[in-house]
Amino acid sequence: MVDERLKEATSTTGASETIKIEFRTQPIIVQVIDMPVPLLYYNPGTHRIRAQRSHNADKDALLTQDPWAPESQEYLHSLLNTLPSDPTRRDPKFDELLPNLKEYGQIEAGLITRDGILVNGNTRRAALKELGKPSIRVGVLPASTTWEDIHAVELALQLRPDHRRDYSYINHLLAVDEQLTFGRQLPEIARTFHTTTKVLERDVWILNCLRDLIRRSKTEDFSMRLMDFEEGKEKLFELYRSVKNEGNKDKADLLKESRLAAITFEFAKTDVRYISDDFQSRYLEKRLPDEIKQEAPAPAVKVIPGLNRVAPSATPQLSAARALTDRILQLTAIEVAADRLTPSKVAEVTEAKQKLRDAFDDAIDVAGRDARMRKKRQAAPDRIVEATKHLDQCITDLVMSRGNNSLDEEAFDDALIELRSVLRRVGVEANKSISIPGDGLTWLRQATAKD
């Protein structure tokens, strides 16, 4: 049918519809034809729902085995109209697309292979299918198109500056990772994604971190999924910055473990910020339930091959932090698979996880109060430091004004009188707040003493 309609489109007189795409790094023009909506196939490799495929393990296995089966295609259809972070719920953005298509029709053509696989327009096809529309306009890729071409073309179309619906964050990470598996370097990928190499380095670090969490969450037949971290984008960004800016590796690892546990619990970004490298020892440990407190496993001794030397092992504090994070990840993995568990098991896991979350909640609350108190304690000294910087600049201004005789002496004298008045008031309040004055306050008392 594709071949026949292409021949019809090229043989008709008058201007036929075409679209311009990037194919194997070169711009090409492809013919647009009408195709029946029910006849086309959703792309099982589309980056839009790559992470969400793991929502149902059985259906994902069937999709991998036979992506063109009606059951597999129906699973793809359901994922295309649900929230990336929760495939059990309908995506409001998809529902906004329906009346738009109904009223204005299809504005931009999709894109298919000669076999009818949608390379671009999967979501539009899902919407047209729900609206009962009989046909969809699609451009047709060359007959030599490979799966690598399909992925590259989809990315090129999605990442254009005028794209309308972004990939979810996790699917963006997977798209970057796929480009790396093709042997492309980060600077080249950065140009494709219209971003910078440093941003991609952060994305690669985050994806590796998430995959490590999934590995650590495995228990029996359960494990977390990449899609379970869809809502953590901004918190993961801040985690990356905090870890990279911490010069001490041990402190960076402790900070990372505690914040990852809080991110798994889905605490707000403002709460996660209160977690520092001493969070577990200073705030959390004493609030953990007795039945959860346990000795951290002794770190395994690792010998460096060929050198017969013992590799440095984690500190007991870091081992304890990792053990606690592993426990939280494993409980979350089991909770995610609640539909495969008995009610009593679900209740047991939920109760254990809630106790841990309550401990984190209480510890974060105390850490937040301490942080706010420290901020208040630093407020007055910070203002003195800032005023000192301005006075230091004043010295430079005075030197420069001598050269061109530009100093307003009356205004300067008035400002000094106001400074003396303010310093006296600072001295009065400081005397009330500080019982044993240091050299600084002693000087202030003497400098502002009235005759």
C-alpha positions in Angstrom: 0.0 0.0 0.0 2.9 2.4 0.8 4.5 1.8 -2.6 1.2 2.2 -4.5 0.4 5.5 -2.7 3.9 6.8 -3.3 3.5 6.1 -7.0 0.1 7.8 -7.0 1.4 10.9 -5.2 4.4 11.3 -7.7 2.3 10.7 -10.8 -0.4 13.2 -10.1 -0.3 16.6 -11.7 0.2 19.6 -9.5 2.2 20.2 -6.3 2.3 17.2 -3.9 3.1 17.5 -0.2 6.6 16.8 0.9 8.6 17.3 4.1 12.3 18.0 4.7 14.1 15.8 7.2 17.7 15.1 8.2 18.7 11.6 7.0 22.2 10.3 7.6 23.4 13.8 8.5 22.1 15.1 5.1 18.8 17.0 4.4 16.5 15.1 2.1 12.9 15.7 0.8 10.4 12.8 1.4 6.9 12.4 -0.1 3.9 12.6 2.1 0.9 10.2 1.6 -2.3 9.4 3.4 -2.3 6.0 5.3 -5.1 4.3 7.2 -4.7 4.9 11.0 -5.4 1.3 12.0 -2.9 -0.1 9.6 0.3 1.5 10.9 2.6 0.2 13.7 3.8 2.0 16.8 7.5 2.1 17.0 8.6 -0.2 19.8 11.9 1.6 20.1 10.5 5.1 20.4 12.4 7.2 22.9 9.2 8.7 24.1 8.2 5.7 26.2 11.5 3.8 26.4 11.6 3.7 30.2 7.9 3.2 30.7 7.9 -0.2 28.9 9.1 -1.7 32.2 5.8 -0.8 33.8 4.4 -4.2 33.1 7.1 -6.9 33.0 5.0 -9.5 31.2 3.8 -7.1 28.5 7.3 -5.8 28.0 8.6 -9.3 27.5 5.9 -9.9 24.9 6.8 -6.6 23.3 10.4 -7.6 23.0 9.6 -11.0 21.6 6.9 -9.9 19.1 6.5 -6.1 18.9 4.0 -6.3 16.0 1.5 -8.5 17.8 -1.9 -6.8 18.6 -1.3 -7.2 22.3 2.1 -5.5 22.0 0.8 -2.7 19.9 -2.1 -2.1 22.4 0.4 -1.9 25.2 2.4 0.8 23.3 -0.9 2.6 22.7 -1.7 2.7 26.4 1.8 3.9 27.3 1.6 6.8 24.8 -1.5 8.3 26.5 -0.4 7.9 30.2 1.9 9.9 32.5 5.6 9.1 32.1 6.0 9.1 35.9 2.9 6.9 36.5 1.6 4.8 33.6 -1.5 4.0 35.7 -2.8 7.5 35.2 -3.9 9.4 32.1 -1.6 12.1 30.8 -3.4 15.5 30.8 -1.2 16.7 27.9 -2.5 13.8 25.8 -6.1 14.8 26.6 -5.3 18.4 25.6 -4.1 17.0 22.2 -7.5 15.3 21.4 -9.7 18.4 21.1 -6.9 20.2 19.2 -6.8 17.5 16.6 -10.5 17.2 16.5 -11.0 20.9 15.8 -8.0 21.7 13.6 -7.0 18.3 12.2 -3.5 17.1 11.7 -1.2 20.0 11.0 2.2 18.4 10.7 2.8 15.1 8.8 4.2 12.1 10.7 6.9 9.8 9.3 7.0 6.1 8.6 9.2 3.4 7.1 8.2 1.5 4.0 6.9 -1.2 6.4 4.5 1.2 8.1 6.4 1.7 11.3 5.9 5.2 12.8 9.2 7.0 13.3 7.5 10.3 14.1 3.9 10.8 15.1 3.3 7.9 17.5 1.4 10.1 19.9 -0.6 11.7 17.1 -1.6 8.3 15.7 -2.7 7.3 19.2 -4.9 10.4 19.5 -6.3 10.0 15.9 -7.1 6.4 16.8 -9.0 7.4 19.9 -10.9 10.0 17.9 -11.8 7.4 15.3 -10.1 9.3 12.4 -9.6 7.0 9.4 -6.3 8.4 8.0 -3.1 10.1 8.9 -0.7 12.0 6.7 2.9 10.6 6.8 6.2 11.1 5.0 7.9 7.9 3.9 11.6 7.2 4.6 13.8 5.6 1.9 13.7 1.8 1.5 17.2 1.4 2.8 16.3 2.8 6.3 17.8 0.8 9.2 16.9 0.8 12.9 19.9 3.0 13.5 18.5 5.5 11.0 15.1 5.3 12.6 16.5 6.3 16.0 18.7 9.1 14.5 15.8 10.5 12.5 13.4 10.4 15.5 16.0 12.3 17.7 16.7 14.9 15.0 12.9 15.6 14.7 12.3 15.6 18.4 15.2 17.9 19.2 14.4 20.6 16.7 14.0 24.0 18.4 10.2 23.9 17.5 9.4 20.6 19.1 6.1 20.6 21.0 6.3 17.8 23.5 9.5 16.9 25.2 10.7 13.5 26.0 10.4 12.7 29.7 13.7 13.2 31.6 14.5 9.4 31.9 13.8 8.9 28.2 16.1 11.8 27.4 18.8 10.1 29.4 18.3 6.8 27.5 18.4 8.7 24.2 21.8 10.1 25.2 23.0 6.7 26.3 21.9 5.2 23.0 24.0 7.7 21.1 27.0 6.7 23.2 26.5 3.1 22.3 26.6 4.0 18.6 30.2 5.3 19.3 29.4 9.0 19.1 31.5 11.4 21.3 29.9 13.7 23.8 30.7 17.0 21.9 29.0 15.5 18.8 26.0 14.4 20.8 25.8 17.8 22.4 25.4 19.4 19.0 22.6 17.0 18.2 20.8 17.7 21.4 21.4 21.5 21.3 23.2 21.5 24.6 26.7 21.5 26.0 29.2 18.7 26.8 29.1 19.6 30.5 25.3 19.1 30.6 25.7 15.7 29.0 28.4 14.7 31.4 26.0 15.4 34.2 23.3 13.3 32.4 25.6 10.4 32.0 26.6 10.5 35.7 22.9 10.6 36.7 22.0 7.7 34.5 24.9 5.6 35.8 23.8 6.5 39.3 20.2 5.4 38.7 21.3 2.1 37.1 23.4 1.4 40.2 20.4 2.1 42.4 18.3 -0.3 40.4 21.0 -3.0 40.8 21.1 -2.4 44.5 17.3 -2.5 44.8 17.1 -6.1 43.5 15.6 -8.6 45.9 14.1 -11.9 45.0 12.1 -11.2 41.8 11.7 -7.4 42.4 13.7 -4.4 41.5 13.0 -0.7 40.9 12.7 0.7 37.4 14.2 3.8 35.7 10.7 5.3 35.4 10.4 5.3 39.2 12.8 8.3 39.2 10.9 10.4 36.7 10.0 13.0 39.3 13.5 13.4 40.6 15.0 15.5 37.8 15.7 18.7 39.7 16.8 16.9 42.9 19.3 14.8 40.8 20.7 17.9 39.3 21.3 19.4 42.7 22.8 16.1 43.9 25.3 16.1 41.0 26.3 19.7 41.8 26.7 19.0 45.5 28.8 15.8 45.0 31.0 17.4 42.4 31.6 20.5 44.5 32.6 18.5 47.6 36.3 18.2 47.7 36.4 15.4 50.2 35.5 12.0 48.6 34.3 10.4 51.8 32.1 13.4 52.6 30.8 13.4 49.0 29.9 9.7 49.2 28.1 10.1 52.5 26.2 13.1 51.1 25.3 11.1 48.0 24.0 8.1 49.9 21.7 10.1 52.3 20.3 12.3 49.5 19.6 9.3 47.3 17.6 7.7 50.1 15.6 10.9 50.5 15.1 11.1 46.7 13.8 7.5 46.7 11.3 8.6 49.4 10.3 11.5 47.1 11.0 14.2 49.6 10.7 17.8 48.3 13.8 19.4 46.8 13.9 22.0 49.6 14.0 19.2 52.2 16.7 17.3 50.4 18.9 20.4 50.5 19.1 20.1 54.3 20.9 16.8 54.0 24.7 17.1 54.4 27.5 14.6 54.8 26.9 14.3 58.6 23.1 13.9 58.3 23.0 10.2 59.2 25.4 10.3 62.2 24.1 13.7 63.5 20.4 13.5 62.9 19.1 10.2 61.5 20.8 7.4 63.4 19.2 8.1 66.8 15.7 8.3 65.1 15.8 5.0 63.3 13.5 2.3 64.7 15.2 -0.3 66.9 14.2 -3.1 64.6 15.8 -1.4 61.7 19.1 -0.5 63.4 21.7 -3.1 62.5 25.4 -3.4 62.3 26.6 -2.4 58.9 28.2 -5.4 57.0 31.9 -5.4 57.2 33.3 -4.2 53.8 34.6 -7.0 51.7 38.4 -7.1 51.3 39.4 -6.6 47.7 42.8 -7.4 46.4 44.1 -5.5 43.4 44.9 -8.1 40.7 48.6 -8.3 39.8 49.7 -6.1 42.8 48.7 -8.4 45.6 47.6 -5.3 47.6 44.4 -4.7 49.4 42.3 -2.0 47.8 41.0 0.8 50.1 37.6 -0.1 51.5 34.6 2.0 52.6 34.6 3.5 56.1 32.1 1.9 58.6 30.0 5.1 58.5 29.8 4.9 54.7 29.0 1.1 54.8 26.2 1.8 57.2 24.8 4.6 55.0 24.9 2.3 51.9 23.2 -0.5 53.8 20.4 1.8 54.9 20.0 3.1 51.3 19.9 -0.5 50.0 17.2 -1.3 52.5 15.1 1.6 51.4 15.6 0.7 47.7 14.6 -2.9 48.2 11.5 -2.0 50.2 10.5 0.4 47.4 11.1 -2.2 44.8 8.8 -4.7 46.6 6.2 -1.9 47.1 6.2 -1.1 43.4 5.3 -4.8 42.7 2.4 -4.7 45.2 0.0 -6.3 42.7 2.1 -9.5 42.8 2.1 -9.8 46.6 -0.3 -11.0 49.2 -2.1 -8.3 51.2 -0.2 -9.3 54.4 3.2 -8.9 52.6 2.2 -5.5 51.2 1.1 -4.3 54.7 4.4 -5.5 56.2 6.5 -3.8 53.5 4.5 -0.6 53.7 4.8 -0.4 57.5 8.6 -1.0 57.4 9.0 1.7 54.7 6.8 4.2 56.5 8.8 3.8 59.7 12.0 4.6 57.8 10.3 7.5 56.1 9.1 8.9 59.4 12.6 8.7 60.8 13.9 10.6 57.7 11.1 13.2 58.0 11.9 13.9 61.6 15.6 14.0 61.0 15.2 16.4 58.0 12.9 18.6 60.1 15.6 19.0 62.8 18.4 19.4 60.2 16.3 22.2 58.6 15.8 24.0 61.9 19.5 23.8 62.6 20.3 25.1 59.1 17.9 28.0 59.5 19.4 28.8 62.9 22.9 28.8 61.4 21.7 31.1 58.7 20.3 33.5 61.3 23.5 33.3 63.3 25.5 34.3 60.3 23.2 37.1 59.2 24.8 39.9 61.3 28.5 38.9 60.6 27.7 38.6 56.9 26.4 42.2 56.8 29.5 43.5 58.6 31.6 41.6 56.0 29.6 43.2 53.2 29.9 46.7 54.7 33.6 46.2 55.0 33.9 45.4 51.3 32.1 48.7 50.5 34.4 50.7 52.8 37.4 49.1 51.2 36.1 50.2 47.8 35.6 53.7 49.4 39.4 53.9 49.9 39.9 53.4 46.2 37.3 56.0 45.4 39.0 58.5 47.7 42.3 58.0 46.0 40.8 58.5 42.6 38.9 61.6 43.6 42.1 63.3 44.7 43.5 63.1 41.2 40.6 65.1 39.7 39.5 67.0 42.8 36.0 65.5 42.5 35.2 64.6 46.1 32.0 66.2 47.6 33.5 67.0 51.0 30.2 68.1 52.6 28.3 64.9 51.5 31.3 62.8 52.6 31.3 64.4 56.1 27.5 63.9 56.5 27.9 60.2 55.5 30.7 59.8 58.2 28.4 61.2 60.8 25.6 58.8 59.8 28.2 56.0 59.9 29.2 56.9 63.5 25.6 56.9 64.5 24.9 53.5 63.0 28.1 52.1 64.5 27.1 53.3 68.0 23.7 51.6 67.6 25.5 48.4 66.5 27.7 48.6 69.5 24.7 49.0 71.9 22.9 46.0 70.5 26.1 43.9 70.4 26.8 44.7 74.0 23.3 43.3 74.9 23.9 40.2 72.8 27.6 39.4 73.7 28.5 38.9 77.4 32.2 38.5 76.9 33.4 41.0 74.2 36.3 40.1 72.0 38.8 42.4 70.4 36.4 43.6 67.7 33.6 44.6 70.1 36.1 46.2 72.5 37.4 48.3 69.6 33.9 49.3 68.6 33.1 50.4 72.1 36.1 52.6 72.2 35.7 54.0 68.7 32.1 55.0 69.3 32.3 56.2 72.9 30.8 59.6 73.4 32.8 62.4 74.9 
